């Protein structure tokens, strides 16, 4: 009896001692102690296992030690449907339908940090509910070209806007225990030849334009993971680039997260090991379509790396550093006791989707009716918002009025529980306002199926039939609402291909022009992630651009068109009158779509509006532009230096007749420097008012760190803030400055 008691006490003591020693399992213990303890218990093979894929979207944990695997999935607009363990085919689940949130271009168009926070919170709740630890997104690559098929996943042409808008998204998502994997690090600005393009870019442009949104995300939101891109820089693939990954990201910026390769982006064992890659995903796939004969243990950072470690050809410290970063990611997510349970397809999520979509819609034109009309719209009135009681025969034309725009696009394709189309929502609004209103529909054109790797063949005869039907129906209409634009087909807004023309495809330019000739009361609505040519602009009364609005697409659009919501979106990109006006185009094929294996960013820092202003090219719609159903008056801005910040204040008053929101944009003109060329002005801060009632005012306060007024000096390889007088220009867009203030540094 005594012996049994003694043995029991001894076993309890040993268990307690063992449990006490397992610091890595204690979520209350300091993170670095947990990592150090876990590493001390792991074998070399276990360390190798956690740094490469074990399935299409998971990497291994350490079952022996109770360390969980990482479950990843594509974002950033919603959780991708479940795929097979080792297949790109869907798994056939019936419970993986989700809410599709608006595209990141739409989020950027809100210029609203609060909505960015709401976006990150709600989308991460769906990831958490699905058991995902890492959301592959959001993206902050720069919209250097309007042809980029993947631009709809990013946040525009300006690093300040993209960087500031992505921070609250990441903060909110990671607060729920879901890691963001910021992508694509870096210079992944076109889809043409994306696997093999070597980007040539000046050191200054790299720092000021392309790295800057990533730096803000690292510095201000402490993003937990970053995805390395496919392309090369200085002849080395970015996934395994020592200068970028170890030198800048982990060294200079002191970032403690994990670098995850894009799927199939790893190309060499030694280079990946020494170049800072932490988790290798998706290798040995053929165009992301079929699996090769290799297994997950044949990945570059699997068995081949383990052999080099065991032979002493690569130090164990290199492996420990990678495994430690992966453990940190696991402890922050999969083994985080505070990780949100989340929910899926809740009404709160649909409400968030709709709110973001409504505020991201941009009103680009809202012209005056030239003469009194039979329906009572006199001269001096704009066509929007639509008063549906004034129209008896409304015709909706365009494929995007009914097409699902949550499908297609590549990795961002989503399987939704419900989508509300524009036609459905407009008919609902019409019945609410006027039971006698007739709303007919004509497709007008066809674009075929949304295919990832090929363009669907469209029958020319069918296209002509659809066009003729629309033109015939237009003769009976007293209002036309045209709903077209781009879609997520190959060579439209789709991963792995770029657009082939700056014009709208599928004969839309001709169709819009011919419809306008028949019925001048025409409102054009476009969807899409990029700018496009508008040769018919003078023929139409209004133009509304929607990006991609997600599951609540139709409701958001209908609410804006009918005035239930006053549009407040502002463009995150410049719309050129001609494709040739974009800054890089003047440098020819070497600057874009060079199929020799490299592309030269010869425009340097003069991307987007910076280049338009330098080259004195008048855009069709400038960066930051967007109309409202009301008007705003700006007071005289003031600026003062306080410590290491410049503080700007401006009062904005709603001087119109309906409630609305306005965005104050602060552009800075730096003092001249003979050694360093400077842009005419650059966005350095912004703020959005609350919903202002008619006559109401709000004073906005915008604080800009003095360090963000710096330029990169290529001679000293350092940031440099010039002494002298800075002009701070406060405007409603980059081309509409409402007031100026000066400071001296």
Helices and strands as residue ranges (DSSP letters): H 2-21, G 23-25, H 31-41, H 44-49, E 58-59, G 63-65, E 70-74, H 104-110, H 113-129, E 134-136, G 151-153, H 159-175, E 179-185, E 198-200, H 203-205, I 206-210, H 212-216, I 217-221, E 225-228, E 232-233, E 236-237, G 238-240, H 242-242, I 243-252, E 258-261, H 269-274, E 285-286, E 290-291, G 296-298, H 303-310, H 316-332, H 347-360, E 362-366, G 388-390, E 393-397, G 399-401, H 422-433, E 438-442, H 460-474, E 479-485, H 508-518, E 522-527, G 537-539, E 542-545, G 550-552, H 553-561, G 579-581, G 585-591, E 598-600, H 609-614, E 632-634, E 638-642, E 645-654, E 663-669, E 682-688, E 697-705, G 706-709, E 711-713, E 718-720, E 725-733, E 736-744
